Amino acid sequence: MNEKINNQENKEKMSLKSILAWIGIYVLVFAIFLMGSLFCVRAFDKNYRYYPVKGTSMQPTINPDVPFQDATTPDDQLVQDGVFIKVTTDVVSNDIVIIKKNSVENTTIIKRVIATGGDKVTIAINNFENNIEKDGEFVPDNLYHVFVVRNGETQIEMLEEDYVDDLDKQIWTMRHGYKTSTLNNSWEGFKYEETFYKTYFGYSSNLQIKTCEYNGQLMLFYELAEDEIFYLGDHRDVSQDGRHNGVARRKDIVGRVISIIRNAKKLDEEGKLWLIKLKTMFSYYWSSIVDYFAWG
């Protein structure tokens, strides 16, 4: 009888130990998962950040659903996108970047990199007298264009800039004044966008002002120092950018955009933005794993 009772007690003890062991395993697995998740989140937050984007200076790339003419609409009425950035100062031309405004950490702007250290850049229009109105419409044959000579090259490149809206190009050209070249004041010479001209060519003694030949005529260029970047907003008619503020320094770059979240403000109001952030985080780690194991 006593033997049966002892066996029963032993079975109960073994069963209790087994339950406790499984509970311990589950707790350990959960703790490891929790610590791993916290580590991943901290690592992600260190290398990647989310920014809501206000205003219309990057239309139509970002916040495209607001008409160009509606640029003065209060921010709380705008359809607002958001962006994820990779925290880095290693950026190249055509990257969309977050930049500290006036080197202030908590005041930032979002723009597109047009040129980097060693590049030469200018904004000009040729044959300005041909830009006239016909039947009440602007003739877009000759518009302001961005010209660049890449570092180490001699050929002048007129940027295509498909990301700039055609209507905006016309409005930009109509509304902005021009300055004639100090090298050639004839009407056949290049005319420079006035905001760019005043900022970069206002003092002829600037050693970073260079001349290059384009179609038999000399053009003025600003040559960027090694740590400088020239940046513009895609919505040229309203953007306050490198034309007005001068170049930015690499140290003022917060990071480059890796993902644009459409209508992020609405998603945030609906409590769905966290899900997009979660997907972005997992996408980041998955791509990192794939890149790590990819064969060269």
N, C-alpha and C positions, 0 to 999 in steps of 0.2 A: 504493500500500500504506500509506504513511505517512498519506495523507489519510483512509483508512478508519479507521485507528487513532485519529486525532485526532477524527473524527466520533463514534466509539464513546466516547471519553473525554468529549467534550462532552455526549453524551447521558446518560452516567452522572453527570456533574456536575449537569446539569439535573435529573435524577431525584432526586439526593441533595438538591439545593436545594428541590425540590418537597416531598419528604418532611419535611425540616426545617421548611419553611414551615407545612405542615399540623400538624406537632407543636407548633410555636410558637403557632398559632391555637388548638389544643386546650388547651394549657397556659394561654394567656391567658383563654380562655372559662372554664376551670376555676377559675382564680385569681379572676376577676370573680364567678363564682357563689359561691365560697367566701367571699370578702369580703362579698358581698351577704348571704349566709346568716348570717354572723357579725354583720353590722350589724343584720339583722332580729331575731336572737335577743337581742342586747343591747338593742335598742329595746323588744322585747316584755318582757324581764325588768325593764326600767326602769319600764314602765307597768303591767305585770301580774305577779301573783305567785300561786304555788300554796301552799295551806295544807291539811294534813291536819286533820280535825276529830275530836277525842276527846270522849267524854261524851255525855250525852243531853239537854242543856239546850235544844236546838233541835228536838227531836222534835215532831211527826212530819215536819217539813220536811227535817231532816238527821239521818242515822243512825236511820231510822225502824224498822228491823227488830229493835230491842231492846225488849222489853216495858217499859212505864212503871214497873212494879213492880221491874224489874231494874236500876234506876239505879245501884246500888252495885257492879255487875259490874266486875271489873278491866278496865282499858282494853285490855289485850292480848287479851281475849276478846270485845270488842265488834266488831260490823260497823261499820267506820269509813268514812265518806264523806270526800271531799276537795272543796275549792272553789278556783276561780280568782277572784281579785279584780282590779278595776281600782284602781290606786293613786290615790286622790282623797279629798278632804275634802268634795267637793260631793255631798252625799247628801240624800235627801228621805224623808219618812215612808213606811214599809213596806219600805224597802231593808234587806237583810241586810248587816251590816257587820262588819269586823274592827276591834276597838278595842284600843289599848294599855291594859293594866290598870295602874292607878296610874302612868300616864305612863311605864312601863318599856317600852323598845323591843322586847325579846325575850320579853315576857310579854303574850299577847294573849287576848282572848275574842271569841266570835262571837255576835251578838245581832241583834234586829230594831229598827229605828228606829220609835218610836211617835209622837214629836212633836219638832219642831225650834224654833229661836229664835222667840219671839213667841207660840207656842202655849201654851195652858193645859191642864193634864192632871191627872186624879185617878183613883183606883181605889176604887170604892164599890159598895155593895149597898143596895138599898132593901127595906123591910119584912123585916128580918132574921128576925123572929120566925116567919115563914112557912116558913123553911128547917128542916124537921123530917124525921124518918124515918117512913116508913109501911111496915109489913110488912117491916121490915129493910132497906128501900131508901131512899136519899137522894132527896128531892124536888127536882128541878133547876129549879123554877119561878123561883127568885130566886138568881142567881149573882153573884159579883163581876164587874164589867164595867169596862172602861177608858172613861172619858169625856174628850173633847177638845173644846176650843174653838180652832179654827184662827186663826192670826194674821190680824188685821183683820176677823174675823167675830164675831158675837154669839151665834149658835145653838150649843147644846151637841149634840155628836154622840156617840152611844154606839157604839163600834166593833163591827162584826160579828165580826171576827177568825176567819174560816173556817179559818185555818191552825192554830188551837188545837184540840186533840182534845176532844170533848164530855166524855169520861170524865175527862180531866185538869181540865176546868173544874169538875166536881163535886168531885173530890178536893181541888183547890186551895181551893175555898170551904169544904169541911169542915175542912180541917187548919189553915187560917190564921185567926188571931184578928181581932177588929174593934175599932174605936174609934168612939164616937159623935161627931157633929159638935159642935164647941165653940159653934157658932151655935144648935144645936137639940139638946138632950139627950133629947128625947122619943123614944119607940120608933117614932114615925112618921117620924122624920128619917132621913137617909142615914147609913149606917155605912161606915167606911173600912177597907180592909185595913190591919191593924196595922203591918206592915213599912213600907208606904208612908206611913202616918200619922206614925209616929215619925220617919222621915227628913225629911219635908217640912213637917209641921204641928207638930212638937214645940215650936217657938218661935213663939208667936203674933205676935211683933214683926217677923217676917220680911216685908219689903216685897213680896216676890214671891208672897205668899199673897193670892189674890183670891177674891171671892165672885160666883157667877153663879146665876141662878134657873132651876130645872128643875122643871116640873110644879108650880109654885106654892111650891116649897121652895128655900131657899138651899143651895148646895153650895160646898164649899171646893175651890179649884184652886191648883196651883202654876204660876206663869207663868215660862216658860223665858226666860233672857236670850238675847241675839242669838247668842252663840257656844255655846249649850248644846244638847244633844240628850238626850231621855229614851228609854231603850231597855229592852226586855224579851226574855227567852227565850221561845220558843214553848211549851216544856214548863214551864208556870208553877209547878207544885208543887215542882220541884227547882232551878229556875234561880236563880242568884245574879246579880242584875242591878240596874237603876236603882232598884228598890224598896229595896234594901239598901245599895247603894254610892253613891247619889246620881247626879246627872246626869253625863254625859261632856262634855268640851269638843271642839269640832270639830278642834282641833289634835291630839287623841289618836286620831282616826279614821285607820286605815291605808288602808282602801279599802272598796268595796262589792262584794258577790258578783255575778259575771256568769254563773257556771256551776257547777253541782253535779255532781260525779263520784261516781256510786254505787259503793259497795264499793271505794273507791280503795285501801284497805290491801291487799286481796287482789290487785288488779291490780298493785300495786307488788311484792308478793312473787312474782308470776308474771312479772315483768319486762315488763309490758304498759303500765305507766302512762306511759312516755315517748311511746308512740304516741298516747295520749289527749291528752297535752300538745301534741304536734306538730299534731294535728288542731285543737286549740283555737287554737294560734298561727296556722295557716293560715286558720281561720275568722275570726279577728280581722282579719287583713290583708285578706281578701276583703270582709268587711263594711265595712272602712274605705274600700276602693276603690269599692265600690258607693255608699256614702254620699257620697263625694267627687264622683262623676260623676252622682249622682241629680239629676233636675230638681225644682226646688221647686214 
